[in-house]
Amino acid sequence: MRMRTHAVAAFLPGLLVLGALLIGAPATASAEGEIEKRRNHITQVVEKRRDAIVSIRTNRIVKRTWYDIWTHSRQEKLYERDGGLGSGAIFHPDGYVITNAHVISRASNIFVGIPKPGSNGNGNESVERKALPMAIDIEHDLAILRLLPDPTNPTAKYPYIPLGRSNDLKVGETIIAMGHPFRLGFTVTTGIVSGLGRSLELGGREFDDFMQVDAAINPGNSGGPLFDVTGRWIGVNTAIYNRAFGAEGIGFAIPADRVRSLIAKAFKRRVVTGDWLGVEFAAGKTGDAEVQHVYPKGPAARSGLRSGDVIVGIDDGPTATLYDLRMALVARPSGKPIRLLVKRNGRLLRGGPIRLELKPLPTERLSARHLGFTAQDTGDSDGVRVASIRAGGPAERMKLRQNDLIYGLGEWKIRNTEDLLMFLQFVEPGDLVDVKIQRRLRRGNQKYEGSMKAE
């Protein structure tokens, strides 16, 4: 009897350990099961989309002026200070971001905070990249930014969110807003669609066709994306009514279809990648991709494409809208032949797809040949900067100087090298070209006008 007692006593510690293990295993499984039960539609959308939600901060150049009593002269000094805060979302893996135009208004520098890989999207860890504005639509308060490449990994791709549609939204359906308000980091709020087709006045401008929501949208949320419960990107958060006027739970977002329209207009292959097809596309009456111009010095010049042709497919994929065509073209590798499926007068062309090849932009070559100078963008929309002058060319003969700013050629306003490229398409040897120049002198900037004969 005593021996049995000792045996039980000796075996008891092992039983206790085994019992603890057996009790602990169901507890862990139960905890995991509870977590899985808490994963609803909203948490799934957050997990799927948060890595492409960015924060945006800007700096602004501010001018301070004063009267110096010792020199009896007016003095001024330019300095940089913190500007606006906002949010955005990456819509293309090469680092293109949608936000509000007012977020980057008057910005001297734009910085975009991207979730750090492995940070679980909590917004507390981010990598900051400098960005440049690629397109700004003041009328609709939208902007496209281009992230500058990471010097350590210039070909890196970014997490991105495909843009959805907003034409089937229902009043009362659940929506999810994401952004970075008040420098707090990544933040999620929820609500419902409170109304559609609202008009709103912001900064003295009248905006139409806003989506009204009751999700909390605070300063810093502007430019951030709005989702439905399936994770579809349905809008861009824009504004709240001032609570000083008693407004509570009234926010506004730009519908995704309007955002698609901006991308369709501005997200051009030649601007994004530096090569082109030599065709200008525009949205037709139903939003389809219609040929607007075939440029005489581009790859499509002898392709047979005509103004009014409708592009319905690229390679093996359909392009129902101009937006679809833009996104498909940008995704194609440079130098690769492209087949465009074309309708003319409602019927497919009999000869089958038109084959084209993406080629480098000829801006520098044509400008040097016809006008005798090469030019660079300034980063603003005020003209192009003369980079070099060809010896014995038209530019040298009219005494153009390096770093001169050219803001007009003939009747064309030249805001950037894209405008210069369009002008060069129609210049022929012997044409007399009027040139509008701004030159920096010691006493300030001076504007000149002159003429040159194109070669």
HELIX and SHEET records of a PDB file:
HELIX    1   1 ARG A    2  ARG A   38  1                                  37    
HELIX    2   2 HIS A   41  ARG A   49  1                                   9    
HELIX    3   3 ARG A   50  ALA A   52  5                                   3    
HELIX    4   4 ALA A  101  VAL A  103  5                                   3    
HELIX    5   5 ILE A  138  HIS A  140  5                                   3    
HELIX    6   6 PRO A  181  ARG A  183  5                                   3    
HELIX    7   7 ARG A  243  PHE A  245  5                                   3    
HELIX    8   8 ALA A  256  ALA A  266  1                                  11    
HELIX    9   9 ARG A  269  THR A  273  1                                   5    
HELIX   10  10 LEU A  322  ALA A  331  1                                  10    
HELIX   11  11 THR A  363  HIS A  370  1                                   8    
HELIX   12  12 PRO A  394  ARG A  397  1                                   4    
HELIX   13  13 THR A  417  LEU A  424  1                                   8    
SHEET    1   A 7 ILE A  53  ASP A  68  0                                        
SHEET    2   A 7 SER A  73  HIS A  92 -1                                        
SHEET    3   A 7 TYR A  96  THR A  99 -1                                        
SHEET    4   A 7 LEU A 142  LEU A 147 -1                                        
SHEET    5   A 7 SER A 126  ASP A 137 -1                                        
SHEET    6   A 7 ASN A 109  PRO A 115 -1                                        
SHEET    7   A 7 ILE A  53  ASP A  68 -1                                        
SHEET    1   B 7 THR A 174  GLY A 179  0                                        
SHEET    2   B 7 THR A 187  LEU A 202 -1                                        
SHEET    3   B 7 ARG A 205  VAL A 213 -1                                        
SHEET    4   B 7 GLY A 251  PRO A 255 -1                                        
SHEET    5   B 7 TRP A 233  ILE A 240 -1                                        
SHEET    6   B 7 PRO A 225  ASP A 228 -1                                        
SHEET    7   B 7 THR A 174  GLY A 179 -1                                        
SHEET    1   C 2 ASP A 275  TRP A 276  0                                        
SHEET    2   C 2 LYS A 359  PRO A 360 -1                                        
SHEET    1   D 4 VAL A 279  ALA A 283  0                                        
SHEET    2   D 4 ALA A 289  VAL A 294 -1                                        
SHEET    3   D 4 VAL A 310  ILE A 314 -1                                        
SHEET    4   D 4 GLY A 317  PRO A 318 -1                                        
SHEET    1   E 5 VAL A 279  ALA A 283  0                                        
SHEET    2   E 5 ALA A 289  VAL A 294 -1                                        
SHEET    3   E 5 VAL A 310  ILE A 314 -1                                        
SHEET    4   E 5 PRO A 337  ARG A 344 -1                                        
SHEET    5   E 5 ARG A 347  LEU A 348 -1                                        
SHEET    1   F 5 VAL A 279  ALA A 283  0                                        
SHEET    2   F 5 ALA A 289  VAL A 294 -1                                        
SHEET    3   F 5 VAL A 310  ILE A 314 -1                                        
SHEET    4   F 5 PRO A 337  ARG A 344 -1                                        
SHEET    5   F 5 ILE A 354  GLU A 357 -1                                        
SHEET    1   G 4 PHE A 373  ASP A 377  0                                        
SHEET    2   G 4 VAL A 384  ILE A 389 -1                                        
SHEET    3   G 4 LEU A 405  LEU A 409 -1                                        
SHEET    4   G 4 TRP A 412  LYS A 413 -1                                        
SHEET    1   H 5 PHE A 373  ASP A 377  0                                        
SHEET    2   H 5 VAL A 384  ILE A 389 -1                                        
SHEET    3   H 5 LEU A 405  LEU A 409 -1                                        
SHEET    4   H 5 LEU A 432  LEU A 441 -1                                        
SHEET    5   H 5 GLY A 444  LYS A 453 -1                                        
END                                                                             
